[in-house]
Amino acid sequence: MAIKFTHQDAEFRIGDTVKVNYKIKEKDKERIQAFDGIIIAIKGTLENKNFVVSKNAADGIRVERIFPTNSPWIDSIKKLRSPKRTLHRAKLYFLRDPRARNI
């Protein structure tokens, strides 16, 4: 169970709030779309790691997206903030519960 990964010499951990700029290809055009949220899980080993980013959308709907760390479609990952305290869990699935506490 991984609790951290590196991307372009930056280290990211479980519980970090990140902004992932992802390249989207539509027909012959290419654009960058941002997806920001909390990293709730990191899976895999060595070069085959994936991370799950979860965010709250409109009307209380939660959206999760899985990103491979070595994807050529990821333009950049920016850390917006770290958790207030050190987390001792590998997966933060308790944040899926709407009654769960914030970190």
N, C-alpha and C positions, 0 to 999 in steps of 0.2 A: 504494500500500500504506500504509494508515494504521497508526500505532503508538500512537495515543492518541485518546480521545474524552472529551467532557464530558457530564455528566448532572447537572442541578440544581446548577450551579456547582462541581461536583467533577470533577477530572480523573483519568482512569484510563488506565493504560498496559499494554502487553504484559507479562506476568509477575506482575502484581498478583494477590494472593489477595483475592477479593471475596465478599460475601454478597449475593445478589440476592433480594429479597422480591418474589414474583410473585403476582398475584391469580389465583385459580382460581375459576371459576364452575361450580357444580354445581346443576342444576335452578334453584331459586329462592334458594339460599344462595350466599354468596361468602366465600371464606377466603383467607388469605395463606400461601403456602408458601415456605420459604427454600431456596435452592440455593446452596451455597458451593463454590468451587473456584478454579482458576487461569485467568486470561484467556490463551488460547493463540493467538487470532487476532482481528483486527479487519478487517472487510471493508466496502467501500463508500466513498462520498464524501459530503461535506456532511451533509445531513439523512438520507440513506439508509444509515446505517451499521448493521452488525450486529456483534455480538461473540460469540465462542464461549468458553464456560466449561466446563472439564473438571475432574472430580473422581474420586477413587477410591471405589468402592462396596465392598460386602462381597465377600469371596473373590477379590480381585484384579481385579474387573471395573471397567472405566473407563467413566464415563458423561459424555457431552458434550451440551450444550444450546446452541442458538443463540437469542440474544435480540436483537430490534431495539432500537436505542437510544431511539427516540421512541415506543415502545409505551405506550398508556395502561394496560396491564395490569401494568407494572412499578411497584411501590409505592415501592421505594427500593433504592439500591445503596450498600453500605458497604464501604470498603476495610479489610481486616483486616491486611494487611502488604504491603510492597513487596519486590521481589527484593533479594538481598544486594549484587548488583553491577549496573551498567548493562548492559542487553541491547542488542545491535546486530543484532537480527533482527526481521523484520516478523511472522513466524509461528513459533510454538514447537511445530511438529509433532513434533520429536524427543522431546518429553515423552510422546508416545503409546507409545513403545517402553518395555516394562517394565524393560529393562536400562539405560535412560537415566539420566543423573545428575539430581539435584534442584537447583533453583535457590533 
